[in-house]
């Protein structure tokens, strides 16, 4: 049902865009666009497409609003809940405690490090 409403909503939105783009502004005649200057040769009748497209726009807008409200209602009352909100953080044993720092005299000697006497001579 929810997927059907989404598809219908998208289709009505596209139709509404196309209907609005088909309408002609004030003072322009769509009869010239169809190639006929007389009102008896038009497809939509003597009044032209103005009343037909305006009614179609009204209907499409009403359907768009109904589908919008229905989608909002169904998304708020869906039985599924969010994974992010409902999951508690994973419990860990104990917090990690950093190891105490090693004093320089207790540190193991490095293989490529110079001898302690050589370090003292270079610093003086």
CORDAGI-V848106 format. One line per field, one symbol per residue. psi: psi as a letter, one per 40 degrees, with the letter a starting at -180 (. if undefined). burial: 1 if it has 24 or more other ideal C-beta (glycine too) atoms within 12 Angstrom, else 0. Layout:
BEGIN
psi = ???
burial = ???
END
This chain:
BEGIN
psi = ddddddddddddddddddddddiiiheihedddeehdieeeideadeaedddddddddddddddddddddddddddfieiiiddddhiihhiciihhiiiihiddeiiiideiiiddddddde.
burial = 0000100010010001001000100000010000000000000100011100100010010001001000100000000000000000000000000000000000000000000000000000
END
